[in-house]
């Protein structure tokens, strides 16, 4: 196995998994074709997140035990089934069924592709390149999503189900790439008498015993939530602000290109600013973006959303690199999945509330509420994160 070949295939897989043709018009599809309200739309995502949450950590543990490549193959099968289900969706519960399948799909991807990237580099003696390669893989993912978004509006106008039909073909291609991946040889690892006990032990390690890891997971959860709410709210906001529907695809593509560029250069920005300043930058971008969305309603107000996509691109590779540094081969995907599980749990708890505020008080009130919440929570999480990172550098684990 060559490092270059596996990394190239992982980059292609990243682009395909995020080449989501329906994504740029999915909220409009739910509202106009299925008849969902904003509360129901947020509830749909709660079901997706619940399925993802329930399978997140178990799928990561399975991936560590049975192989990252197999986990990605399973994910592709669920992806094909989920998007196929949309072709027959005519009600709220039909949409729920499709989203449950897709929730399981992304649970099996979560952590497996990043863990396979790290292990590929480690097998070649180049693990120090992880942040750079992770950023590039994230860049490929967002370029893939941008490419899908550019065509979304045209496909939707041609036929509302056409984006979903094309999406099925994308996942078939992703399955072919996953099958061609090579997995580095792994040591047998410690003898395990109970997989349940081992899974619980890793959970305790990530959320309790390893304090720098716990603080990283908490900060990552908040940063992930900050970039996730607008995914479902910015499309209705753009309609209220008078943005033409034909602009939705290019605007979505631009947002994903912003993520791609920032992810690609995240290691350079980290070297330039240092960890403390880049965390401060994350807070300023989040609070500024939500305040801008909440206080303005012009046709160009959606540009404040781009501040959140910039933050999303920068933080992903940096935090994943820190998580990888605290994991071993036999818990790598589990730790990454644990991180994503906490993010999904946060959304399941808070998503319906944000949907209720959006429906009853308006989108701008919801954005201002989020600006205030993050202005209070992020400095606390950032302080704990930075303190534990400093402590970990001063007193590294043996």
N, C-alpha and C positions, 0 to 999 in steps of 0.2 A: 504494500500500500504506500502510495506517495502522499505526502502532506498536501501538495498542490492540487491533486486530483480530488481528494476528499473535500477540501475547502471549497473548491469550485462547485462541486455538486451540492454542498450545503448552502452556498450562496444562491444557486439556482432554485433549490427547494424553498429557501426563505422568500425569494421573489414570488414563487408560485403559491405558497401558502397565504400570502398577503395580496395576491392579485384578485381582489374581491370586487368583481364587476357589479354586484348588487349593492355594495356598501354605500355608494354616494347617493343612491336613490331609495335606500331601504325604508327610511322613515316615511317618505312620500308614498311608497308602495303600501306600507302598512296602513297609512291613513286613507289613501284614495281607493285602493283595490280591496283591502280587507275590512276597512272601516274602524280602525283602532283609534282610541283617544290617546292623549299624551300620557295619562296615567297608565293605560294599558300597555303602551310602548315601553315605558320604564319597567312595568311588571314583566313583560316579555323578557327583558334583559335580566330581571331577577331570576327567572326560571333558567335562562342560559347560564347565569353565574352560579346558580345553585347546583346544576348538573356539573358544571366545571369544578365547583368547590368540592362536591362529594367525590369526584374522580381525580382531583388534582394531585393530592398526596399519594393515594394508592397507585396511580399511574406512574408517578415519579419513582416510587419504590420498586414497582414492577420493572420499570426501565433500567434501574440500577442492577437488578438481579438477572433479567433475561436479555438485556441488550437495548441500546439506544436505537439501533436500526429497526428492530422489530416493533418498538413503540411507535416509530414514525410510520411504518407500514400500516399498523392498526389504525392510526389517526387518519390516514388517507381513505381507508375503507369507510370509516364513520363520516368523513367529509363528503364522500360521494353520495352516501345514503341521505345525509342531511339536506344537501342542496337539491337532490332529486325529490325529496318530500315537499319542497316548496312548489313544485310544478302542480301539486294536487291540493294546495292550501287554499281554503275558502273561508276560514273562520279563525277566531282567536286561538282555539285549542289546536287547530292544524298548525298554526305558526309555532305554538309552544312545542309540539312534537318535533318539528324541524329543528328548533333551537336546542332542544335537549340532545339530539344527535350531534349537533355542531359543538355543543358544550363538552361532550365526551371527546370529540375529535381534537379540540384544542387543548384539553387536559393532557392527552397523550403526547402532543407536540411539546407542551410546556416543559422546559428544562432539558428535554431529550436532545434537541438540536444543539443547544448551547453546551451541554455536557459533552456531546460527541465532538464538537469543535475543540473544546479544551483538551479532551483526551487525545485527539488527533495531534494537536500541537505538542502535548506532553510526550507522546510517543516519539516524536521527532526531536525532542529536546529544545523546543521553542515556546514553552508555555508563557514566557515573558511577553510574547506578541499577542496575548489573548485580547486585551482591551482594544487594540487596533483591529484585529480580525473580527471581533464581535461587532465593533462599530461598522465595519464594512459589510458584514452580513446583515446588520440592521438596515444599512443603506440600501442594499439589494432588495430587502423586504419592502421598504417604503417606495422604492422606484417601481416595484411590481404593483403595489397598491395604487400608485399614481397612474400607472399605465391602464389599470382597470377602470379607474375613476374617469379618465379622459373619454372613454367610450360609453360610460354608463348612461348618461343622459340620452345620447343618440339611440342606444339599444332600447332603452325604456320607452322612448317615444315611438320607435318602430313597433315594438310589442312588449307589454309589461313583463312577460315571462322570459323574454330573450336573454336578459342578463343572467338569469338563473341557469338557462340551458348552456350558455357559454361557460359558466362557473363549473358545471359538472365536468366538462372537458379539461379544464384546468386541473382539477383534482385527479383525474385519470393520469395526466402527465406527471403530477407530483408523485403519484404512486410508483410510476416507472423510475423516477429519480431516486426515491427512497429504496427501492429494491436494488439499485446499483451501488449504494453506499457500502463502504468497507468499515468495519469496526476494529479498532486496535485491540490487540490481545490484552486481556485483563488478568491480573493476579486472582487466584482463587478467593482470597480474602478470608476473614475470620469465619469459623464454623458457627452456623446459626441454628439453634434448636427451635426457636419460635419466631416466625416472621412478624407476628403481631408485636411481640416484645421488642424486636429489633426496630420496627417502624416507630413504636412509641419512644424508644431510646433516642432515635434520631430527632424526633419531634421535641423531646426534652432538651436535647443538645442545641437545637436551633432557636427555640423560644425561651429557654431558661438558663441553661448552664453557660453557654457561650454568649456573654453579654455584648461584645462588639457585633456579633452576628445578629442578635436579637434587635439591637438598635438599628442596624442596617435594614433589616426586614421591616421594621416599623416605619422608618423614613421612606423606604421604597413603596410601602403601601399607600402612604399619603400622596406621594408624587404620582403614583399610578392612578389614584382616584382623581386627582386634579386634572389629568389629561384625558380621563375617560368620560366624565359627565358630558362635556360638550360634544362628544361624538354623536350623542343622541339628541342634544338640544340645539346645536348650531344650525341644523337644517330648518327646523321650524322658525328659529330666530331670523334666518336669512329671508324666509318668506314674509315674515312680519315686517322686515326692513325694506322690502321691495326689490330684493335681488331676483332677477329673472331666472326661471328654472333652467334655462340653457346654460347658465353660468355655473350651476352646481357642480358638474363634472370637473371643469377646469379649476374651480376653487378647491375642490377636494384633492385634486391632483397636486395643486400648489402646496397644500398643507402637508401632504405626504412627502413631497420633494424637500420641504423644509426639515422634516424629521430625518430624511435620508442624508442631507448635507450636514446637519448637526451631529448625527450619529457617526458619520464618516470621519469627522474632524474632532470628535469628543476627546480623544487622547491628547490632541494638540492643545485644546482649550484647557484641559486639566493640567498639563505641563505649564501652561502660561499663567493660569490663575491660582493653582493650588486647590486643595480640597476644600478648605474653609471658605474661600471666596466663591468657588463655584456653587457651593450649597447656598450661600447668600444670594447668588444670581438666580437660582431656582426659585427661591421664595419671592424675590422681586418680580420675576416673570409671571408667576402664578397669581399673585395678588393684583398686579397691574392688569393682567388679562381679564380677570373676572370683574374688576372695577370698571374697566373700559366697556365690556359687554353690558354691564348693568346700568351704566350712566349714559350710553349713547344708543341711538337706534337709526343711524344713517345707513345708506346703502353700502358704505365701506366699513361699517363697524365690525363685520366678520373678521377683519384683519387682526383684531385683538386675539382671535383664536389662534393665529399663527405664533403668538408668543408662547402659548401652551405647547404647540407642536415642536417649537424650538427646544423648550425644556425637556419634552419627551425624548427627543433625539439625543440630547446631551447626557441625560441621567441614566438611560438604559445600560449602555456598555460599561459605564463607570461603576454602577452599583452591582451589576452582574459580575464584574471582575472581582470586586471585594467579596461577594458571596462565594465565588469559586475558590478564593484563597483560604477560606475557612472550611472547605469541604475536602473529603478524600474521594477516591474513585468509587467506593461502594456507598457513598451517600450524596454524590454530586447532583444527580437529577432530583433526588429527594429534597435537598435543601432549596434548589431553585423552585421546585413545585411548592414547597412550604411557603416560600415568599409569595408566589402567585396565589396560593390558597388564602393567605391573609388579605391580599388585595380583593379577591372575590368575596370574602366574608364581609369586608368593609362595604362593598357595593351592595350586597344583599341586605345589609342592615340600613344603609343610608339611601339607596336608590329610590325606593317607594316614597320616602319623605320628600326628596328633591322633585319627583314627579308630581306629588300632591301640591307642593308650593308652586310649581310651574303652571299647573292647571287652574288653581284657585287664585293665585296672586299675580301670575304673569311670569314670563321668562326672565325679564330684567330683575324682578325681585328675587328670583331664584339665584341669578348670577351674583347679585349683591350679597345675598345670604352666604353663598359659597366663598366670596371674597373675605367676609368677616371671619368665617369659620377657619379658613386656611391661614389667615393672618394671626389667629390665636394658636392653632395647633402646630403649624410648621416650625416656628422658632423653638418650641419645646422639644419636638422630635429632633431637630437639627442640633440643638445643644447637647442632647444625650448622645447622638450619633458621633459628633466630633470629639466629645470628651472620651468616649470609649475607643475611638480610633487612635487618639493620642496615647491613651493608656496602653493599648495593644502594641503600639510602636515602642513605647518605653519599656514594657515588660512583655515581650513576645512569649507565646506559649511554647513549652519545650517540645 
